[in-house]
């Protein structure tokens, strides 16, 4: 999960600073994040080196597309994407914290994971989401106060 956050963020920063795309491309950038967090795709990426490379590459490209189009998005869409990310990652981290077998070899035969491996990942995910939210709120309130 840290690799997903890192690559998606790196792509987002690079796209924001170097590339300009429209809103449609940005919305397409959400697709890899959705796909690779479905249980079967998640397990496939963890069990096969080829799919790990595909996963990590498409996560970077997804971030690149979102970063490249964020300037053209309205505030409502930006907030909606943030809320959807926070809600979906919160749900995923709760599944990880309760050691749900959904992503493990108990449910998916080719999964390299066991439920107990996910607890620490869930804690880290919640920590990262809180840091991102704090930074966004800081910049938002700083902007509001400076008006």
C-alpha positions as CSV (number, residue, x, y, z in Angstrom):
1,X,0.0,0.0,0.0
2,X,2.9,2.4,0.7
3,X,4.0,1.8,-2.9
4,X,0.5,2.7,-4.1
5,X,0.5,5.9,-2.1
6,X,4.1,6.8,-3.1
7,X,3.7,6.1,-6.9
8,X,0.2,7.7,-7.1
9,X,1.5,10.8,-5.3
10,X,4.7,11.0,-7.4
11,X,2.6,10.8,-10.5
12,X,0.2,13.4,-9.2
13,X,3.0,15.9,-8.4
14,X,4.7,15.3,-11.8
15,X,1.4,15.6,-13.6
16,X,0.5,18.8,-11.7
17,X,3.8,20.5,-12.4
18,X,4.6,19.3,-15.9
19,X,1.5,18.2,-17.8
20,X,-1.9,19.8,-18.6
21,X,-4.8,17.5,-19.4
22,X,-8.6,17.8,-19.2
23,X,-11.1,16.6,-16.6
24,X,-11.8,13.4,-18.5
25,X,-8.2,12.2,-18.3
26,X,-8.2,12.9,-14.6
27,X,-11.3,10.8,-14.0
28,X,-9.6,8.0,-16.1
29,X,-6.7,8.3,-13.6
30,X,-9.0,7.0,-10.9
31,X,-9.5,3.7,-12.6
32,X,-6.2,2.0,-11.6
33,X,-6.7,2.9,-8.0
34,X,-10.1,1.2,-8.1
35,X,-8.9,-1.8,-10.0
36,X,-5.9,-2.7,-8.0
37,X,-7.8,-2.5,-4.7
38,X,-10.3,-5.1,-5.7
39,X,-9.4,-8.4,-3.8
40,X,-8.5,-10.5,-6.9
41,X,-6.4,-7.8,-8.6
42,X,-4.7,-7.0,-5.3
43,X,-3.8,-10.7,-4.7
44,X,-2.7,-11.1,-8.4
45,X,-0.4,-8.1,-8.0
46,X,1.1,-9.6,-4.9
47,X,1.6,-13.0,-6.3
48,X,2.9,-12.4,-9.8
49,X,5.9,-10.1,-10.6
50,X,4.5,-9.2,-14.0
51,X,1.3,-8.0,-12.5
52,X,3.2,-6.2,-9.8
53,X,4.9,-4.2,-12.5
54,X,1.6,-3.5,-14.2
55,X,0.0,-2.5,-10.9
56,X,2.8,-0.1,-10.0
57,X,3.1,1.4,-13.5
58,X,-0.6,2.0,-13.8
59,X,-0.8,3.5,-10.3
60,X,1.9,6.0,-11.3
61,X,0.1,6.8,-14.6
62,X,-3.2,7.2,-12.7
63,X,-1.6,9.7,-10.4
64,X,0.0,11.4,-13.4
65,X,-3.4,11.8,-15.1
66,X,-5.1,13.1,-12.0
67,X,-2.3,15.6,-11.3
68,X,-2.3,16.8,-14.9
69,X,-6.0,17.5,-14.8
70,X,-6.6,18.8,-11.3
71,X,-6.2,22.4,-12.4
72,X,-9.3,22.1,-14.6
73,X,-11.4,20.4,-12.0
74,X,-14.0,22.3,-10.1
75,X,-13.8,22.4,-6.4
76,X,-16.8,20.2,-6.1
77,X,-15.1,17.5,-8.1
78,X,-11.9,17.8,-6.1
79,X,-13.7,17.5,-2.8
80,X,-15.8,14.6,-4.2
81,X,-12.6,12.7,-5.2
82,X,-11.0,13.4,-1.8
83,X,-14.1,12.2,0.0
84,X,-14.4,9.1,-2.1
85,X,-10.7,8.3,-1.6
86,X,-11.0,8.8,2.2
87,X,-14.2,6.7,2.4
88,X,-12.9,3.8,0.3
89,X,-9.5,3.7,2.0
90,X,-11.1,3.9,5.4
91,X,-13.3,0.9,4.5
92,X,-10.2,-0.9,3.2
93,X,-8.2,-0.1,6.3
94,X,-11.0,-1.3,8.6
95,X,-11.0,-4.6,6.7
96,X,-7.3,-4.8,7.2
97,X,-7.5,-3.9,10.9
98,X,-10.1,-6.6,11.7
99,X,-8.0,-9.1,9.7
100,X,-10.7,-9.9,7.3
101,X,-9.9,-12.8,5.0
102,X,-11.3,-11.1,1.9
103,X,-7.8,-10.3,0.5
104,X,-6.0,-13.4,1.8
105,X,-5.4,-17.0,0.7
106,X,-8.4,-18.1,2.8
107,X,-10.7,-16.5,0.1
108,X,-8.4,-16.3,-2.9
109,X,-6.3,-19.4,-3.5
110,X,-3.4,-17.6,-5.3
111,X,-3.1,-14.8,-2.7
112,X,0.3,-14.6,-1.0
113,X,-1.3,-13.0,2.0
114,X,-2.7,-14.2,5.3
115,X,-5.2,-12.0,7.3
116,X,-2.8,-11.2,10.1
117,X,-0.4,-9.4,7.7
118,X,-2.8,-6.6,7.1
119,X,-3.2,-5.1,10.6
120,X,0.0,-2.9,10.3
121,X,-1.0,-1.8,6.8
122,X,-4.4,-0.7,8.1
123,X,-2.8,1.4,10.8
124,X,-0.4,3.0,8.3
125,X,-3.2,3.8,5.9
126,X,-5.2,5.6,8.6
127,X,-2.1,7.5,9.5
128,X,-1.4,8.6,6.0
129,X,-5.0,9.6,5.4
130,X,-4.9,11.8,8.5
131,X,-1.7,13.5,7.5
132,X,-3.2,14.2,4.0
133,X,-6.4,15.6,5.6
134,X,-4.5,17.8,8.0
135,X,-2.3,19.2,5.2
136,X,-5.4,19.9,3.1
137,X,-7.2,21.5,5.9
138,X,-4.2,23.6,6.8
139,X,-3.9,25.0,3.3
140,X,-7.7,25.5,3.0
141,X,-7.9,27.5,6.3
142,X,-4.7,29.4,5.4
143,X,-6.3,30.4,2.1
144,X,-9.6,31.4,3.8
145,X,-7.8,33.5,6.5
146,X,-5.7,35.3,3.9
147,X,-8.8,36.4,1.9
